[in-house]
Amino acid sequence: MNEHNEKNAEGEVVAEALSQPGWLASVRWRLVVCMLVSQMIMTGISWIALKAGTPEVVTFDMKGTWDIFMQQSAQQKLDEARAKSLVTRFNQAMTDSLTAWQKKHNAVILVQPAVVSVQQDITIDIRNDIAARMQEGK
């Protein structure tokens, strides 16, 4: 019996497993590397999913837009019924324009006074779209 063999409770000779520290260390490192790589892949997938699903925050100057509309409509000298109709059309055009922009760009649109940090301003785009919608409705 050599020094690596032992006897079990029944007296049978059992060979002790030969330790192979190089092989075991190699397997450990491979396992660690595989775990790190898989963790990096999962983190990347999570970041992409989060980025794709997170809406962008933009601002719109609603007060300024209404003020410009009110100035332009006051210059037209309309009777009350036509003025009311024009306001309704403008309101619908603005709502439709904001909704379309929001859906197209996956964005949350906030009025400028509600935002304290610098965000993209879409006021000019929305005003141009409102003007085009108002021209179509004439």
DSSP file (Angstrom, degrees, kcal/mol; ACC not computed):
  #  RESIDUE AA STRUCTURE BP1 BP2  ACC     N-H-->O    O-->H-N    N-H-->O    O-->H-N    TCO  KAPPA ALPHA  PHI   PSI    X-CA   Y-CA   Z-CA
    1    1 A M              0   0    0      0, 0.0     2,-0.1     0, 0.0    12,-0.0   0.000 360.0 360.0 360.0 127.2    0.0    0.0    0.0
    2    2 A N    >   -     0   0    0      1,-0.1     3,-1.5     4,-0.1     0, 0.0  -0.318 360.0 -95.1 -89.4 179.6    1.5    3.3   -1.0
    3    3 A E  T 3  S+     0   0    0      1,-0.3    -1,-0.1    -2,-0.1     0, 0.0   0.628 120.2  59.3 -71.7 -11.8    1.1    6.6    0.9
    4    4 A H  T 3  S+     0   0    0     12,-0.0    12,-1.8     2,-0.0     2,-0.3   0.468  92.3  82.1 -94.4  -2.4   -1.8    7.7   -1.3
    5    5 A N  E <   -A   15   0A   0     -3,-1.5     2,-0.3    10,-0.2    10,-0.2  -0.786  55.5-175.7-105.5 147.2   -4.0    4.7   -0.5
    6    6 A E  E     -A   14   0A   0      8,-2.7     8,-3.8    -2,-0.3     2,-0.4  -0.876  24.6-117.5-132.4 166.2   -6.2    4.3    2.6
    7    7 A K  E     -A   13   0A   0     -2,-0.3     6,-0.2     6,-0.2     2,-0.1  -0.883  25.7-144.0-104.9 139.3   -8.5    1.6    4.0
    8    8 A N    >   -     0   0    0      4,-2.2     3,-1.6    -2,-0.4    -1,-0.0  -0.200  42.5 -79.1 -87.2-171.8  -12.2    2.2    4.3
    9    9 A A  T 3  S+     0   0    0      1,-0.3    -1,-0.0     2,-0.1    -2,-0.0   0.778 131.2  51.5 -62.2 -29.5  -14.3    0.8    7.2
   10   10 A E  T 3  S-     0   0    0      2,-0.1    -1,-0.3     1,-0.0     3,-0.1   0.453 119.4-108.2 -87.6  -1.1  -14.6   -2.7    5.6
   11   11 A G  S <  S+     0   0    0     -3,-1.6     2,-0.2     1,-0.3    -2,-0.1   0.558  71.1 142.4  88.6   8.3  -10.8   -2.9    5.2
   12   12 A E        -     0   0    0      1,-0.1    -4,-2.2    -5,-0.0     2,-0.5  -0.560  56.8-112.1 -81.5 147.4  -10.8   -2.5    1.4
   13   13 A V  E     -A    7   0A   0     -6,-0.2     2,-0.5    -2,-0.2    -6,-0.2  -0.682  33.8-168.8 -82.1 124.5   -8.0   -0.4   -0.1
   14   14 A V  E     -A    6   0A   0     -8,-3.8    -8,-2.7    -2,-0.5     2,-0.4  -0.963  18.5-131.1-116.6 126.8   -9.3    2.8   -1.6
   15   15 A A  E     -A    5   0A   0     -2,-0.5     2,-0.3   -10,-0.2   -10,-0.2  -0.616  23.2-125.8 -78.1 130.6   -7.1    4.9   -3.8
   16   16 A E        -     0   0    0    -12,-1.8     2,-0.1    -2,-0.4    -1,-0.1  -0.558  33.3-100.8 -74.8 137.4   -7.0    8.5   -2.8
   17   17 A A        -     0   0    0     -2,-0.3     2,-0.4     1,-0.1    -1,-0.1  -0.368  37.5-119.1 -60.8 130.0   -7.8   10.8   -5.7
   18   18 A L        -     0   0    0     -2,-0.1     2,-0.3     1,-0.1    -1,-0.1  -0.560  27.6-125.9 -72.0 128.8   -4.7   12.3   -7.0
   19   19 A S        -     0   0    0     -2,-0.4     3,-0.1     1,-0.1    -1,-0.1  -0.586  23.4-172.2 -78.6 134.7   -4.8   16.0   -6.7
   20   20 A Q     >  +     0   0    0     -2,-0.3     4,-2.4     1,-0.1     3,-0.3  -0.721   7.6 175.2-124.8  80.0   -4.2   17.9   -9.8
   21   21 A P  H  > S+     0   0    0      0, 0.0     4,-2.4     0, 0.0     5,-0.2   0.815  78.4  54.8 -60.9 -32.3   -3.9   21.5   -8.7
   22   22 A G  H  > S+     0   0    0      2,-0.2     4,-1.9     1,-0.2     5,-0.1   0.918 111.3  44.1 -66.4 -43.2   -3.1   22.8  -12.3
   23   23 A W  H  > S+     0   0    0     -3,-0.3     4,-2.2     2,-0.2    -1,-0.2   0.921 115.5  47.6 -66.3 -45.8   -6.2   21.2  -13.8
   24   24 A L  H  X S+     0   0    0     -4,-2.4     4,-2.3     1,-0.2    -2,-0.2   0.900 112.5  48.8 -65.2 -41.7   -8.4   22.4  -10.9
   25   25 A A  H  X S+     0   0    0     -4,-2.4     4,-2.5    -5,-0.2    -1,-0.2   0.893 110.4  52.4 -63.9 -39.3   -7.0   25.9  -11.1
   26   26 A S  H  X S+     0   0    0     -4,-1.9     4,-2.2    -5,-0.2    -2,-0.2   0.914 109.9  47.8 -63.4 -43.1   -7.5   25.9  -14.9
   27   27 A V  H  X S+     0   0    0     -4,-2.2     4,-2.5     2,-0.2    -2,-0.2   0.902 111.1  51.8 -65.2 -40.7  -11.2   24.9  -14.5
   28   28 A R  H  X S+     0   0    0     -4,-2.3     4,-2.7     2,-0.2    -2,-0.2   0.930 110.7  47.3 -61.2 -45.6  -11.8   27.5  -11.9
   29   29 A W  H  X S+     0   0    0     -4,-2.5     4,-2.7     1,-0.2    -1,-0.2   0.897 111.8  50.2 -65.2 -39.0  -10.3   30.2  -14.1
   30   30 A R  H  X S+     0   0    0     -4,-2.2     4,-2.7     2,-0.2    -1,-0.2   0.916 111.8  48.6 -63.3 -42.0  -12.4   29.1  -17.0
   31   31 A L  H  X S+     0   0    0     -4,-2.5     4,-2.4     2,-0.2    -2,-0.2   0.918 112.3  48.3 -63.8 -43.4  -15.5   29.1  -14.9
   32   32 A V  H  X S+     0   0    0     -4,-2.7     4,-2.5     2,-0.2    -2,-0.2   0.920 112.9  47.9 -62.9 -44.2  -14.7   32.6  -13.6
   33   33 A V  H  X S+     0   0    0     -4,-2.7     4,-2.7     2,-0.2     5,-0.2   0.921 112.0  49.6 -64.4 -43.6  -14.1   33.9  -17.1
   34   34 A C  H  X S+     0   0    0     -4,-2.7     4,-2.5     1,-0.2    -1,-0.2   0.901 111.4  49.4 -61.7 -40.7  -17.3   32.3  -18.4
   35   35 A M  H  X S+     0   0    0     -4,-2.4     4,-2.3     2,-0.2    -2,-0.2   0.921 112.2  47.5 -64.8 -43.4  -19.2   33.9  -15.5
   36   36 A L  H  X S+     0   0    0     -4,-2.5     4,-2.3     2,-0.2    -2,-0.2   0.912 113.1  48.1 -64.9 -42.4  -17.7   37.3  -16.2
   37   37 A V  H  X S+     0   0    0     -4,-2.7     4,-2.3     2,-0.2    -2,-0.2   0.931 112.9  47.5 -64.5 -44.6  -18.4   37.1  -19.9
   38   38 A S  H  X S+     0   0    0     -4,-2.5     4,-2.5    -5,-0.2    -1,-0.2   0.883 111.4  51.8 -64.7 -36.5  -22.0   36.0  -19.4
   39   39 A Q  H  X S+     0   0    0     -4,-2.3     4,-2.3     2,-0.2    -1,-0.2   0.896 109.8  49.1 -65.3 -40.2  -22.5   38.8  -16.8
   40   40 A M  H  X S+     0   0    0     -4,-2.3     4,-2.3     2,-0.2    -2,-0.2   0.901 111.4  49.6 -66.2 -40.3  -21.2   41.4  -19.3
   41   41 A I  H  X S+     0   0    0     -4,-2.3     4,-2.5     2,-0.2    -2,-0.2   0.932 112.0  47.5 -63.5 -45.9  -23.5   40.1  -22.0
   42   42 A M  H  X S+     0   0    0     -4,-2.5     4,-2.4     1,-0.2    -2,-0.2   0.884 111.4  51.1 -64.0 -38.6  -26.5   40.2  -19.7
   43   43 A T  H  X S+     0   0    0     -4,-2.3     4,-2.5     2,-0.2    -1,-0.2   0.912 110.7  49.3 -64.2 -42.0  -25.6   43.7  -18.6
   44   44 A G  H  X S+     0   0    0     -4,-2.3     4,-2.4     2,-0.2    -2,-0.2   0.918 111.3  48.3 -63.5 -43.7  -25.3   44.8  -22.2
   45   45 A I  H  X S+     0   0    0     -4,-2.5     4,-2.5     1,-0.2    -2,-0.2   0.912 112.5  49.3 -62.7 -42.4  -28.7   43.3  -23.1
   46   46 A S  H  X S+     0   0    0     -4,-2.4     4,-2.5     2,-0.2    -2,-0.2   0.902 110.6  50.1 -63.4 -41.2  -30.3   44.9  -20.1
   47   47 A W  H  X S+     0   0    0     -4,-2.5     4,-2.8     2,-0.2    -2,-0.2   0.916 111.7  48.0 -65.0 -42.4  -28.8   48.3  -21.0
   48   48 A I  H  X S+     0   0    0     -4,-2.4     4,-2.5     2,-0.2    -2,-0.2   0.922 113.1  47.9 -64.3 -43.8  -30.0   48.1  -24.6
   49   49 A A  H  X S+     0   0    0     -4,-2.5     4,-1.6     1,-0.2    -2,-0.2   0.904 114.2  46.8 -63.8 -40.8  -33.5   47.1  -23.4
   50   50 A L  H  X S+     0   0    0     -4,-2.5     4,-1.3     2,-0.2    -2,-0.2   0.916 113.2  48.3 -67.2 -42.9  -33.6   49.9  -20.9
   51   51 A K  H  < S+     0   0    0     -4,-2.8    -2,-0.2     1,-0.2    -1,-0.2   0.889 112.3  48.9 -64.9 -39.6  -32.3   52.4  -23.4
   52   52 A A  H  < S+     0   0    0     -4,-2.5    -1,-0.2     1,-0.2    -2,-0.2   0.830 116.1  42.9 -69.9 -31.5  -34.8   51.4  -26.1
   53   53 A G  H  < S+     0   0    0     -4,-1.6    -1,-0.2    -5,-0.2    -2,-0.2   0.601  91.7  94.4 -92.1 -11.9  -37.8   51.5  -23.7
   54   54 A T  S  < S-     0   0    0     -4,-1.3     2,-0.1    -3,-0.2    -4,-0.0  -0.706  72.7-133.7 -86.2 121.7  -36.9   54.7  -21.9
   55   55 A P        -     0   0    0      0, 0.0    52,-0.3     0, 0.0     2,-0.2  -0.402  17.6-117.3 -73.7 151.2  -38.7   57.7  -23.4
   56   56 A E  E     -b  107   0B   0     50,-1.9    52,-3.5    49,-0.4     2,-0.5  -0.579  23.0-130.3 -82.1 147.7  -36.8   60.9  -24.2
   57   57 A V  E     +b  108   0B   0     -2,-0.2    63,-0.6    50,-0.2     2,-0.3  -0.900  33.9 168.4-103.5 126.3  -37.8   64.1  -22.3
   58   58 A V  E     -bc 109 120B   0     50,-2.6    52,-2.6    -2,-0.5     2,-0.3  -0.856  23.8-128.6-130.4 166.1  -38.4   67.2  -24.5
   59   59 A T  E     -bc 110 121B   0     61,-3.0    63,-2.7    -2,-0.3     2,-0.3  -0.834  13.5-167.4-119.2 157.2  -39.9   70.6  -23.9
   60   60 A F  E     -b  111   0B   0     50,-1.9     2,-1.4    -2,-0.3    52,-1.3  -0.994  23.0-133.7-143.0 133.4  -42.6   72.7  -25.7
   61   61 A D     >  +     0   0    0     -2,-0.3     4,-1.7     1,-0.2     5,-0.1  -0.666  35.3 164.9 -88.6  85.6  -43.4   76.4  -25.2
   62   62 A M  H  > S+     0   0    0     -2,-1.4     4,-2.7     2,-0.2     5,-0.2   0.903  72.0  52.1 -71.0 -41.2  -47.2   76.1  -25.0
   63   63 A K  H  > S+     0   0    0      1,-0.2     4,-2.7     2,-0.2    -1,-0.2   0.933 111.2  47.3 -62.4 -46.1  -47.8   79.6  -23.6
   64   64 A G  H  > S+     0   0    0      2,-0.2     4,-2.2     1,-0.2    -1,-0.2   0.877 111.9  50.9 -62.2 -37.8  -45.7   81.2  -26.3
   65   65 A T  H  X S+     0   0    0     -4,-1.7     4,-2.2     2,-0.2    -2,-0.2   0.922 111.9  46.2 -66.5 -44.3  -47.5   79.2  -29.0
   66   66 A W  H  X S+     0   0    0     -4,-2.7     4,-2.8     2,-0.2    -2,-0.2   0.903 111.0  53.6 -63.9 -40.6  -50.9   80.2  -27.6
   67   67 A D  H  X S+     0   0    0     -4,-2.7     4,-2.3     2,-0.2    -2,-0.2   0.919 109.5  47.4 -61.0 -44.0  -49.8   83.9  -27.4
   68   68 A I  H  X S+     0   0    0     -4,-2.2     4,-2.5     2,-0.2     5,-0.2   0.927 113.0  49.2 -63.2 -44.1  -48.7   83.9  -31.0
   69   69 A F  H  X S+     0   0    0     -4,-2.2     4,-2.7     1,-0.2     5,-0.2   0.924 110.8  49.6 -60.9 -44.4  -52.0   82.3  -32.1
   70   70 A M  H  X S+     0   0    0     -4,-2.8     4,-1.9     1,-0.2    -1,-0.2   0.892 111.1  49.6 -63.8 -39.8  -54.1   84.8  -30.1
   71   71 A Q  H  X S+     0   0    0     -4,-2.3     4,-1.3     2,-0.2    -1,-0.2   0.929 113.7  45.5 -63.5 -45.3  -52.2   87.7  -31.6
   72   72 A Q  H  < S+     0   0    0     -4,-2.5     4,-0.5     1,-0.2    -2,-0.2   0.893 114.0  47.8 -66.9 -39.5  -52.7   86.4  -35.1
   73   73 A S  H >< S+     0   0    0     -4,-2.7     3,-0.8     1,-0.2     5,-0.5   0.830 107.2  57.1 -72.8 -29.5  -56.3   85.6  -34.6
   74   74 A A  H >< S+     0   0    0     -4,-1.9     3,-0.8     1,-0.2    -1,-0.2   0.820 101.9  56.9 -68.3 -29.7  -57.0   89.1  -33.0
   75   75 A Q  T 3< S+     0   0    0     -4,-1.3    -1,-0.2     1,-0.2    -2,-0.2   0.666  96.1  65.7 -74.1 -15.8  -55.6   90.7  -36.2
   76   76 A Q  T <  S-     0   0    0     -3,-0.8    -1,-0.2    -4,-0.5    -2,-0.2   0.622  93.4-139.9 -84.4 -12.9  -58.2   88.9  -38.3
   77   77 A K    <   +     0   0    0     -3,-0.8     2,-0.2    -4,-0.4    -3,-0.1   0.955  34.9 178.1  53.4  58.7  -61.2   90.7  -36.8
   78   78 A L        -     0   0    0     -5,-0.5    -1,-0.1     1,-0.1     2,-0.0  -0.590  30.2-112.2 -91.3 151.8  -63.4   87.6  -36.7
   79   79 A D     >  -     0   0    0     -2,-0.2     4,-2.5     1,-0.1     5,-0.2  -0.301  41.2 -96.7 -73.1 170.9  -67.0   87.4  -35.4
   80   80 A E  H  > S+     0   0    0      1,-0.2     4,-2.4     2,-0.2     5,-0.2   0.871 121.3  49.7 -61.7 -41.6  -67.5   85.3  -32.2
   81   81 A A  H  > S+     0   0    0      2,-0.2     4,-2.2     1,-0.2    -1,-0.2   0.918 114.3  44.2 -65.5 -44.3  -68.6   82.1  -33.9
   82   82 A R  H  > S+     0   0    0      2,-0.2     4,-2.5     1,-0.2    -2,-0.2   0.877 113.3  51.8 -68.9 -36.3  -65.7   82.1  -36.4
   83   83 A A  H  X S+     0   0    0     -4,-2.5     4,-2.4     2,-0.2    -2,-0.2   0.916 110.5  48.2 -64.5 -42.4  -63.2   82.9  -33.6
   84   84 A K  H  X S+     0   0    0     -4,-2.4     4,-2.1    -5,-0.2    -2,-0.2   0.908 112.4  49.0 -64.5 -41.2  -64.6   80.1  -31.5
   85   85 A S  H  X S+     0   0    0     -4,-2.2     4,-2.4     2,-0.2    -2,-0.2   0.895 110.8  50.5 -64.0 -41.0  -64.3   77.7  -34.4
   86   86 A L  H  X S+     0   0    0     -4,-2.5     4,-2.6     2,-0.2    -2,-0.2   0.901 109.9  49.8 -65.0 -41.5  -60.7   78.9  -35.1
   87   87 A V  H  X S+     0   0    0     -4,-2.4     4,-2.7     2,-0.2    -2,-0.2   0.904 111.1  49.8 -63.4 -41.4  -59.7   78.3  -31.4
   88   88 A T  H  X S+     0   0    0     -4,-2.1     4,-2.3     2,-0.2    -2,-0.2   0.920 112.3  47.1 -63.4 -44.3  -61.2   74.8  -31.6
   89   89 A R  H  X S+     0   0    0     -4,-2.4     4,-2.7     2,-0.2    -2,-0.2   0.906 113.3  48.9 -62.9 -42.4  -59.3   74.0  -34.8
   90   90 A F  H  X S+     0   0    0     -4,-2.6     4,-2.8     2,-0.2     5,-0.2   0.932 111.1  49.4 -64.0 -45.5  -56.1   75.4  -33.3
   91   91 A N  H  X S+     0   0    0     -4,-2.7     4,-2.5     1,-0.2    -2,-0.2   0.915 113.5  46.6 -60.3 -43.3  -56.5   73.4  -30.1
   92   92 A Q  H  X S+     0   0    0     -4,-2.3     4,-2.8     2,-0.2     5,-0.2   0.907 112.3  50.2 -65.7 -41.5  -57.2   70.2  -32.1
   93   93 A A  H  X S+     0   0    0     -4,-2.7     4,-2.3     2,-0.2    -2,-0.2   0.907 112.4  47.2 -63.3 -41.6  -54.2   70.8  -34.4
   94   94 A M  H  X S+     0   0    0     -4,-2.8     4,-2.6     2,-0.2     5,-0.2   0.927 113.6  47.6 -66.3 -44.5  -51.9   71.4  -31.5
   95   95 A T  H  X S+     0   0    0     -4,-2.5     4,-2.4    -5,-0.2    -2,-0.2   0.929 114.4  46.4 -61.6 -46.5  -53.2   68.3  -29.7
   96   96 A D  H  X S+     0   0    0     -4,-2.8     4,-2.5     2,-0.2    -1,-0.2   0.897 112.9  50.1 -63.4 -40.8  -52.8   66.2  -32.8
   97   97 A S  H  X S+     0   0    0     -4,-2.3     4,-2.4    -5,-0.2     5,-0.2   0.925 112.3  46.1 -64.4 -45.9  -49.4   67.5  -33.5
   98   98 A L  H  X S+     0   0    0     -4,-2.6     4,-2.4     2,-0.2    -2,-0.2   0.903 113.9  49.1 -64.4 -41.4  -48.1   66.9  -30.0
   99   99 A T  H  X S+     0   0    0     -4,-2.4     4,-2.3    -5,-0.2     5,-0.2   0.922 112.1  47.8 -64.6 -44.7  -49.5   63.4  -30.0
  100  100 A A  H  X S+     0   0    0     -4,-2.5     4,-2.5     2,-0.2    -2,-0.2   0.919 113.4  47.4 -63.5 -43.9  -48.0   62.5  -33.3
  101  101 A W  H  X S+     0   0    0     -4,-2.4     4,-2.2     1,-0.2    -1,-0.2   0.915 111.6  51.4 -64.0 -41.8  -44.6   63.8  -32.4
  102  102 A Q  H  X>S+     0   0    0     -4,-2.4     5,-1.5    -5,-0.2     4,-0.8   0.911 113.3  43.6 -62.7 -43.9  -44.7   62.0  -29.0
  103  103 A K  H  <5S+     0   0    0     -4,-2.3     3,-0.4     1,-0.2    -1,-0.2   0.913 114.0  50.4 -68.3 -42.4  -45.6   58.7  -30.7
  104  104 A K  H  <5S+     0   0    0     -4,-2.5    -2,-0.2     1,-0.2    -1,-0.2   0.868 121.8  31.7 -64.8 -37.4  -43.1   59.1  -33.5
  105  105 A H  H  <5S-     0   0    0     -4,-2.2   -49,-0.4    -5,-0.2    -1,-0.2   0.367 100.0-125.1-105.0   4.0  -40.2   59.9  -31.2
  106  106 A N  T  <5 +     0   0    0     -4,-0.8   -50,-1.9    -3,-0.4     2,-0.3   0.968  62.9 146.0  48.0  62.1  -41.1   57.9  -28.0
  107  107 A A  E   < -b   56   0B   0     -5,-1.5     2,-0.5   -52,-0.3   -50,-0.2  -0.865  55.5-131.1-130.4 158.9  -40.9   61.0  -26.0
  108  108 A V  E     -b   57   0B   0    -52,-3.5   -50,-2.6    -2,-0.3     2,-0.6  -0.962  27.6-150.5-106.5 123.7  -42.5   62.7  -23.0
  109  109 A I  E     -b   58   0B   0     -2,-0.5     2,-0.3   -52,-0.2   -50,-0.2  -0.854  17.6-179.7-101.7 123.6  -43.3   66.3  -23.8
  110  110 A L  E     -b   59   0B   0    -52,-2.6   -50,-1.9    -2,-0.6     2,-0.2  -0.889  32.5-108.3-118.4 150.2  -43.3   68.8  -20.9
  111  111 A V  E >   -b   60   0B   0     -2,-0.3     3,-1.7   -52,-0.2     4,-0.3  -0.513  37.3-112.7 -73.4 149.0  -44.0   72.5  -20.9
  112  112 A Q  G >  S+     0   0    0    -52,-1.3     3,-1.7     1,-0.3    -1,-0.1   0.837 112.1  57.6 -57.0 -40.6  -40.9   74.6  -20.5
  113  113 A P  G 3  S+     0   0    0      0, 0.0    -1,-0.3     0, 0.0   -52,-0.0   0.732 101.0  60.1 -65.2 -16.6  -41.7   76.0  -17.0
  114  114 A A  G <  S+     0   0    0     -3,-1.7     2,-0.5     2,-0.0    -2,-0.2   0.540  94.4  75.5 -85.1  -5.8  -42.0   72.4  -15.6
  115  115 A V    <   -     0   0    0     -3,-1.7     4,-0.1    -4,-0.3   -56,-0.0  -0.914  49.3-179.9-114.6 128.9  -38.4   71.6  -16.5
  116  116 A V        +     0   0    0     -2,-0.5     2,-0.2     2,-0.1    -1,-0.1   0.621  67.7  63.1-100.4 -15.5  -35.4   72.8  -14.6
  117  117 A S  S    S-     0   0    0      1,-0.0     2,-0.5     0, 0.0    -2,-0.0  -0.634  98.3 -88.4-104.5 167.6  -32.7   71.1  -16.7
  118  118 A V        +     0   0    0     -2,-0.2     2,-0.3     3,-0.0    -2,-0.1  -0.626  54.9 166.8 -78.6 123.8  -31.8   71.7  -20.3
  119  119 A Q        -     0   0    0     -2,-0.5   -61,-0.2    -4,-0.1     2,-0.1  -0.869  45.9 -76.8-130.2 164.2  -33.8   69.5  -22.6
  120  120 A Q  E     -c   58   0B   0    -63,-0.6   -61,-3.0    -2,-0.3     2,-0.6  -0.417  44.6-140.3 -62.9 133.4  -34.4   69.4  -26.3
  121  121 A D  E     +c   59   0B   0    -63,-0.2     3,-0.2    -2,-0.1   -61,-0.2  -0.876  23.1 177.4-100.8 122.2  -36.9   72.1  -27.3
  122  122 A I     >  +     0   0    0    -63,-2.7     4,-2.4    -2,-0.6     5,-0.2   0.189  45.7 114.0-107.0  15.0  -39.4   71.0  -30.0
  123  123 A T  H  > S+     0   0    0    -64,-0.3     4,-2.8     1,-0.2     5,-0.2   0.892  76.2  48.6 -56.5 -46.3  -41.5   74.2  -30.1
  124  124 A I  H  > S+     0   0    0      1,-0.2     4,-2.4     2,-0.2    -1,-0.2   0.915 111.8  49.6 -63.7 -43.1  -40.5   75.2  -33.7
  125  125 A D  H  > S+     0   0    0      1,-0.2     4,-2.1     2,-0.2    -1,-0.2   0.925 113.9  45.5 -60.8 -44.4  -41.3   71.7  -35.0
  126  126 A I  H  X S+     0   0    0     -4,-2.4     4,-2.8     2,-0.2    -2,-0.2   0.910 111.5  51.6 -68.1 -41.8  -44.7   71.7  -33.3
  127  127 A R  H  X S+     0   0    0     -4,-2.8     4,-2.5    -5,-0.2    -1,-0.2   0.913 110.8  48.9 -61.5 -41.5  -45.5   75.2  -34.5
  128  128 A N  H  X S+     0   0    0     -4,-2.4     4,-2.1    -5,-0.2    -1,-0.2   0.906 112.4  47.9 -64.1 -40.5  -44.7   74.3  -38.1
  129  129 A D  H  X S+     0   0    0     -4,-2.1     4,-2.4     2,-0.2    -2,-0.2   0.891 110.9  51.0 -67.5 -39.0  -46.8   71.2  -37.9
  130  130 A I  H  X S+     0   0    0     -4,-2.8     4,-2.6     2,-0.2    -2,-0.2   0.924 109.5  50.9 -62.5 -43.9  -49.7   73.2  -36.3
  131  131 A A  H  X S+     0   0    0     -4,-2.5     4,-2.1     1,-0.2    -2,-0.2   0.907 110.8  48.4 -60.5 -42.0  -49.5   75.7  -39.1
  132  132 A A  H  X S+     0   0    0     -4,-2.1     4,-1.9     1,-0.2    -1,-0.2   0.904 112.5  48.3 -65.5 -39.8  -49.6   73.0  -41.7
  133  133 A R  H  X S+     0   0    0     -4,-2.4     4,-1.4     1,-0.2    -2,-0.2   0.873 110.7  51.1 -67.9 -36.3  -52.6   71.3  -40.0
  134  134 A M  H  < S+     0   0    0     -4,-2.6     4,-0.3     1,-0.2    -1,-0.2   0.879 108.9  51.2 -68.8 -36.9  -54.4   74.7  -39.8
  135  135 A Q  H >< S+     0   0    0     -4,-2.1     3,-1.0     1,-0.2    -2,-0.2   0.880 108.5  52.2 -66.2 -37.7  -53.7   75.3  -43.6
  136  136 A E  H 3< S+     0   0    0     -4,-1.9    -1,-0.2     1,-0.2    -2,-0.2   0.846 107.0  53.9 -65.4 -32.8  -55.2   71.8  -44.4
  137  137 A G  T 3<        0   0    0     -4,-1.4    -1,-0.2     1,-0.2    -2,-0.2   0.434 360.0 360.0 -84.6   1.4  -58.3   72.6  -42.4
  138  138 A K    <         0   0    0     -3,-1.0    -1,-0.2    -4,-0.3    -2,-0.1   0.501 360.0 360.0 -65.5 360.0  -59.2   75.8  -44.2
